[in-house]
Amino acid sequence: MISFSVSLVALILGYLLYGRFVEKVFGPDDRKTPAVAKADGLDYIVLPNWKVFMIQFLNIAGTGPIFGAIMGAKFGPVAYLWIVFGCIFAGAVHDYFSGMLSMRHGGANQPEIIGSYLGDTTRRIMLVFSVFLLVMVGVVFVYSPAKILGDMTGADAVAAQQGQMQMEYVYWSVAIFFYYIIATMLPVDKIIGKIYPLFAISMLFMAVALMVVLFIHWPSLPELTDGIHGEQYSSPIFPALFITIACGAISGFHATQSPLMARCISSEKMGRPIFYGAMITEGLVALIWATVSMYFFYGGAAEDLGVSNTLQAPEVVTAVSKGWLGTFGGILALLGVVAAPITSGDTALRSARLIIADFIHLEQKTIKRRLWICIPLFAFTCLLLFFNISNPDGFNVIWSYFGWANQTLAVFMLWTITVYLVREKKNFWITLLPAFFMTVVCSTFLMISKNAFGFDMMIGYGVGGSVLIISMAWFFGWYLLRKK
């Protein structure tokens, strides 16, 4: 628990100290924001700052900081290091600049921002890449809450493990997807602006309640002083840990969500508490669930609850929430876990609609024009969702590709921010170092992943090292040419 407590304090100090430093590097001012200058009553709407923060938090959270932290905890105490350092120096910086650059570019979406600094070809690639990632987010964040709700309402877990399609999962998936359609089509303040803050409060209640239980129990857990490895990890820590724990440390998906709230903020000076602060809050949630999971896997909590310590992430959530928080608290906690992916899924599809609309220059004020984009978008999502439900390994396959695509998107955004900082003659090291690191992580994972090339680890590390050298040569060569 000492490692957890120190990590908790470190995240808070990271927001107060490094977050202020990052804000100073960017330099927010009093210019009109897109929410004011381009108000349209649909996507550009000024919302209260507290509400924008809650929506941003739920938009980026999903099940990532929960499921990712649970799976990452199997790697041992090293998960603490990645959540803390990744969140403070990479993820929160990435999210802050993503939101602020969107505001400076009139509420532009991620592909448009990337294209402004990395070229039109990259913009086109990122358009396809981003939309595909967002559709996968929609699919993953339909199925994971549907599975939890299905388990709560009587799905046969044994049959599900054997690959048999459970009708409870299908019914809940259909219900959630129907909600997605409505939320994607309506103005941002009609559903998202009204119910998201309530879901955010539920999710934060869950995290705080679990943290209180941890401090009351004060369990004996693996500490960083004992070594960084866990007993249940089977994949190499590098790069698997940095793909497994994404949303609690750094996530490219967040850059697709920040423009939604960049269109609802009335002052640039609220960027740090909303964008940097929401990421730190997500890091705190991930930290709590990583600690809960270490207690579950290594500290005897699973035995105390009468379940196996080899359960998968959704089952861990159900067992811990019901076992520790009682019936009412458990239901409220589970609703928080269910609400998080649902609210991320609908805004993912909303972002996809807006990205496509911006690219083809199709205004979105009329329902008819929104349908021109939404109908094929929803049809493609349904196809992937059917694969996810009907294929025994469908969820794992989609999650694997989602994880890699998610972090690869972060790589492109970090390089975009770095180029922006160089052009503005500002401190570019704050994103250059994370860009180098995540470039190596993603290229190495692509080489050794069984769902990609599946090469030997040494080949993967060799390719990752080569990519690092090439990216360093490319950047510093470009930088020196600019200085001449």
C-alpha angles and dihedrals in degrees: 000000000000092000089049093049093048090047091050092054091044093057092051092048089047090060094045097045113020092033090058090048091052090048090052091052091055096041110212115209141182100273119132113275123224090254088064102031097044103029109163105161091242114064102350104064131139109237129181111276094238090053092048089053093051092048092047090050093051093042092058099033108067113142091309100098089043107040093030092051092047092052092040092053088070087071089064133229092339085082088071091058094050094046094049101040094033093050098045101039103028118014100042091042090050092050095045095052092041090058096040095047089050089054092048089051096051097267094310120178123244099265090051092051092047091048091053091062107022099038140262095281091057089047091057092047091049091049092061093037094049096047091048091050092048091051089051089050089052091051096045091046092050095051101042096056090038089056093050092047090045091053089050092052101046113284114160104246093194092053090046091054089052090057099254113147109245116213091214088062091047094049093049092044091054092048093049093045091051088055089050090057092053095044092047093052102043128078113276094250097052100071109351094049094047108041105025095076089056091051090047091053089050092051093047090048088055093051095046092046092052091047090053090051090051093052092046093051094036090193125200104255136171108278130205087246088062093058133279100261129096126209098236101052115113102171124070112271089230114085102353097068092053091053095041095053102046112134092045092054113016131341131178089207088072091065089061091053102043093072089061090063094034083069092055104047120102097199134034089219090072090064096094098053093040105040104021091033096050090053092050089049089052089050089054090052090049091048092052093048092046089054093045088051094049087052088049097046101033110011102061099256092124091055091047090052092048096241137111119272089222096070120133122249100270091049091048090054092051095045096047097043095050095038098048106030102039126232099306096037091044093053091047091048093048090049087055090053091046094046094051098064093038092054092046092047096055094046089048090059090042089054090049090054092050094045092053092044092052092048095052093035095238115155115228104207095105124063091225093061092045089055092054087066100030099054097061090036093055092043092056091046091052091054092054091044091054089051090049094052100037100042114075091218096032097109093049092049094049092043091052093052090042092054094051094042090048094056093040089057088053089054092057092046093049090052090048092053090046092054090048091052092048091051091049091047092239133136102293096174091083090072101022094069094048088045092055092046097048092044089059092044094053097042092048093047091050090056099048102032114112089220090056128029097330096207125165115280094248091054089049092050090047092053091046091052091048091050089052092053092047093048091048091050091047095049100043091043090053091044094052091048090054092053094056 
